Amino acid sequence: MVGRVAHGSEPVYVSFHDEEWGVPIHDDRKLFELLVLSEALAEFSWPAILNKRDLLRKLFNDFDPCSVAQFAEKKIPSLKSSGSTLLSEQKMRAVVENARQMLKVIEEFGSFNNYCWSFVNHKPIINGFRYARQVPVKTPKAEAMSKDLMQRGFRCVGPTVIYSFMQAAGIVNDHLSSCFRFEECIGSCSKESRTNTESMTLGKGLTKKCSLQD
């Protein structure tokens, strides 16, 4: 029995569920991408978002926070007119501002990966729910991360958004216990812990000298 958490049966979502959702992520660019996509979940479903992912990658330079953080104010309206109906201008501005704040987090913690995973002691939470109705929309840990992000100046990062981000990034394993990906994601985490523990503390994907200009 597959037992997917219901978001539809569109091929783009099935592929995302079967290959990406819930796999522990430690790459800063990928974490930034999943944070942006999770912000869109406030208004759209995963299939709708995933159908626009390639466009969003193009608009935000493959979700390179160093690059996005340097976007000029006058560029933001042009992003909205470039074909994406997924994010409002307000959300576009939030993405740019979040990239800027992310660089500050990286400077403080060494990586965004370090920061995000610190909320779960660098080990994914494995819930093992049997039924979709048991899966929460937010948790105390999501609320804690949300509160801290907002205090740091991040936008559009309420606790439900952050919990969706934690699920997608594998910080929480919310695959149902009957889902074939439940054990696979646990195995993926265990294998990574044995062979690539350095990435848990250093993060990957960003240039070390990347920073905002004063």
N, C-alpha and C positions, 0 to 999 in steps of 0.2 A: 504494500500500500504506500503510495507516494505521500499523501497527507500534507500537501502544500498549504501554507497560510494563504487564504484566498485573496488574490488581487486580480483574478482573471486568468484566462487560458490563452491569451495572445502569445504567439511565438516569442516575441521580444521579451515578454515578462518571464515566460517559462525558461528561456535561456539564461536570463539574469538570475532567476532563482536557483537554477541547477548548476550554475558555474560561478556566481559571484556573491550573492546575498548570504551573509553570515560567515564568510571566509575572513579570518583575522587579517586586517590590513595594517601595515606599519610604514607605508610609503606616504610622505607628506602631501604630495600632489594628489594621490588617490583619495586621501582623507579629505582634502579640500573639495575635490569633485563630489564626493558622497555627501558632504555637508551642504553644498549648493543644491544638489538634487533633493535632499531631504527637506530643505526649505520650501521647495516647490510642492511638496506633498500636502502642504496646508490647503492647497487649492486644486491639485490634480492627482490622478492615480499614478501608480508606478508605470503602467503601460504607456500612458500619455507622456510622461516624463522621459521614459527610455526612448520613445520614438523621436524625441527632440535632442537626445544626448549628443549626437555628432555635431549638430548645429551649435549647441552650447559649448562644446569643446573648441569649436572654431572661434566662437565669439570671445571666449576667455582664454585663448592661447594655450589650449590643452590643460587648462586649470593650473597653470603655473602661477602661484600666488605672488612670486617676485614680479612677474610681468603685470599681473592684474592690479597690483598695488600701485603701479605707476600710471594707471589710466588717468588721463586728464578729465576734469569735470565736463568739458565740452564733448568728450567722446561718449559719455553715458547715454544721452538721447539717441545717438546714432546706433548704439547697440540694440536699442529697442526697435528701431526701424529696419534692422538687418534681417528680419524675418521670424524672429522668435516671438510667438504670442504666449509663451509659457510664463515668462517673468515680467511683472509690471516694472515701470521705471523705478519705483521705490525698491523693489527686490533687486534690480540691477545695481542700484546704489549700495544696497546692503552687501552684495557680493564684493564690490570693490572695497568698501570699508572693512569688511571681514578679512579680506586679503591683507590689508594694511595692519590690522590688529593681530593677524596670524604671524606676521613677521616679528612683532614684538614678543609674542609667545615663544617663537622659535629662539629668539635671542636670549630669553630668560630660561627656557627649559632645555635648549639644545635641539629640539625638534617638536613639531606639533604632535607627532606620534607619542613622544614622552609625556606630553601634557595630557592628551586624551586618555591614554591607558593608565595614567596614574590614578584615575578615579576608580579603577577596578583592581588596583595593585598589580597591574601588568599581567593579569590573567583573565581570560574571558569568563563571563558569567554564563553558566550552562543551566538553563531552566528546565528543559525536558517536559514541556507542557504536552498533554495528550490531545487537547481540543483547542481550536482557534479562539473560542470564546474566553479561554483562560489567559491569552496573551494580553498584557496591559498596554495602554497607550503612553504611559509614563511611569517612572519609578523614582524613589528617593535619590538614587545615584544620577539619574537623568536630570532631576531637578537641581541637584548640586552642581553638575556641570553647566547647566543652563544659567543658573544664577551667577556662577563665576565668569562665564563668557560675557554675559551682559554687563557685569561690573567692569570688565576689561574693554568694553566698547563695541562688542559684537552686536549685530542686529539680526532680527528675525530668527532668534535661536531659543524659542520657548521650549519647555520640557518635552512636549510631544514631538517637536521637530528633532530635538536632541536624542530622544529615545529611538526614533526612526533611523537616525544617523548611527547610533550605537548598534542597532540590529544589522544594518547594511554593512557596517565596517567590521562585524564579527566581534565587537567588544562585548556584545551579548549574543548568545546562540539561542535564537527563538524559533529555530526549525522545530516543528512538532516531533515528538519522540518516534512517531510512526513514519516520518519522512526519511527517505534514504540519505538526505544530505545532513541529517542530524549527526550521525556517527562520523560521516566523512569530514565535516567541519571540525569535530573534536580531534580526529586524526590529523587533520591539516595543522591544527594548533600544536599538537604534541610533536609532530615532525619538525615544525619550525622551531620549537623550543630547543630541540636537540641539535639542529644543524645551523640555526641562524639566530642565536640568542642576541647577538650584537645589535640586530635591527630593532629589538625591543627597546633598546635604550638610546640608539642613535638616530633612528629614522632614516629615510632615503628619499632621494628624488629632488633635492634642492641644492643650489649652489651655496656654499658656506658664506660667501661674501655678500650674499643678497641682503639688502637692507634698505629702509626708506631714507630718502634724503631729508635732512633737517629743513 
